[in-house]
Amino acid sequence: MRTTSGNAVIAALAAVCILCGCQSEKRKPSELSDDEKLHYRVSLESSLSESEMNDQLAIRREILERTNSNSKYEARLSEAMQAARDVLDDDMYARLEAAQSQWLRGGRGEDINRLVKNGVPAADAFGEVLRQRIEWLNLRTSRAMLVSMPSYFGGYYRSDDGRGIEVYDMGAEHLTFVLRMDEDAFVFTASGTISGEEAVLTSETDAKASVILKRVSEDMMTVIAGESFASSSVASYRSLVEGSFGRVKAEGYDVFSR
C-alpha cells in the first residue's frame, strides 16, 4: 500500500496539471469546473484503491479551496487599489503605488515569514497576508483622504508617542473618532456632535466612555476623558486615550509608510 506522503505526491502532481495545465490537455485550466478538477486523473492514479483515491480527493479539495480563497483575496486586493485610485489625488496614489510595489518585492515575503514563525501554517500564510494587506490598504486610503481633504475638525492627527486619531466629519456637526495605538494593539472608537471648538464623543460600546475632543488650533487637538470615563469599562486605558495630537499634512508624515 502506498504511504500518505506518496499519495500527497500524486495529488500534488494532479493539482499541478489542474492548476497550471498539462501539455496533453486541450482545455485551459480556467475552463474546468471545480468538480472536474477534483476528479482529474493522472496515470499514476490508475492503481489506487478506493480508499486511497478518497484520500486524494480530500487533498485536492483542500488545495482547490485554498487556491480559490487566495484568488478571491487577490481580486479584492486589486479592487482595493482601484478604489484608492478613484478617491486619491495623483500624488497620494503615487505614494501608495510605491509602497505597494515595495511590499510586493519584499514586504509580502517578510509578512508571510512572520506569520509562519508565529504559528500560522505555511499553506495558509499567503491568504492571510493578502487579507491583512487589504485591511492595510483600506485604512491607509481613508487616512490619505483625511490628510488630503481635511475639514475644520476632520483630519488625521498623530501624537509624539506614535498614537494616531482619525476624525471623520460626517456632516450636520457630527464626528466619528478612532484612536489607535500601535495600529490595532489598542483601538478606541467614539462619535458625537460639535459644539463650538469642542466635541463630546461617546464610545459605541460603553456610554460611560466619553471623551472631549478640543480644537486648540488649526493643527492641534487635545483629547480629554469625560467625567464618567473613570467608571467605564476602559478606565484603565485613560492614559492611552488622553493627549495632544498634531494634524498630519500631505507634505509631512507618509500614511503609506510601513
JOLINGI-V397409 format. One record per residue. D_FIRST is the distance of its C-alpha to the first C-alpha in Angstrom with 1 decimal. Layout:
D_FIRST  D_FIRST
This chain:
0.0  3.8  6.5  9.4  11.6  9.8  10.1  13.6  14.4  13.8  15.8  18.4  18.8  19.4  21.8  23.7  24.2  25.2  27.5  28.9  28.9  27.4  29.9  29.0  29.4  33.0  33.1  33.5  31.0  33.9  34.3  30.8  30.7  28.3  26.7  26.3  24.9  22.2  21.2  21.7  19.1  18.2  17.0  13.7  12.8  13.6  10.2  8.8  8.9  12.0  10.7  8.9  12.2  14.2  13.0  14.1  17.3  18.0  17.7  19.8  22.3  22.8  23.4  25.8  27.6  28.2  29.3  31.7  33.1  33.8  35.4  37.7  38.7  39.5  41.6  43.4  44.1  45.8  47.7  48.9  50.2  51.9  53.5  54.8  56.2  58.1  59.8  60.3  63.0  62.3  62.7  60.4  57.7  58.0  57.3  54.3  52.9  53.4  51.6  48.7  48.5  48.4  45.7  43.5  44.0  43.3  43.8  40.7  38.4  40.4  40.0  36.2  36.1  38.4  36.3  33.1  35.2  36.3  32.9  32.1  28.4  28.6  27.0  29.9  32.7  33.6  34.3  36.2  38.3  39.3  40.3  42.4  44.0  45.1  46.8  48.3  49.7  51.2  52.9  54.4  55.5  57.4  58.9  59.9  61.7  63.6  64.7  65.7  67.4  68.8  71.3  74.0  71.5  68.2  66.2  63.7  65.1  63.8  65.1  65.6  62.7  60.1  60.2  60.5  62.0  61.6  64.6  64.3  67.6  66.8  70.4  73.1  73.4  69.9  67.5  63.8  63.0  59.7  59.7  56.7  56.3  53.6  52.3  50.6  50.9  54.0  55.1  58.3  59.2  62.6  65.0  68.7  72.0  74.4  77.9  79.9  78.3  75.8  72.9  71.8  68.0  66.0  62.3  60.3  58.7  61.6  65.2  66.5  64.8  67.5  68.6  71.6  71.0  74.2  75.1  77.0  77.6  76.2  73.3  72.9  71.5  71.5  69.4  70.9  69.5  71.3  73.2  70.4  67.6  68.0  67.0  64.1  60.4  60.2  63.4  61.6  60.8  64.5  64.7  61.8  63.6  67.1  68.4  69.9  68.0  69.1  68.5  66.0  67.5  66.0  67.3  66.0  62.7  59.7  57.8  54.8  54.5  51.4
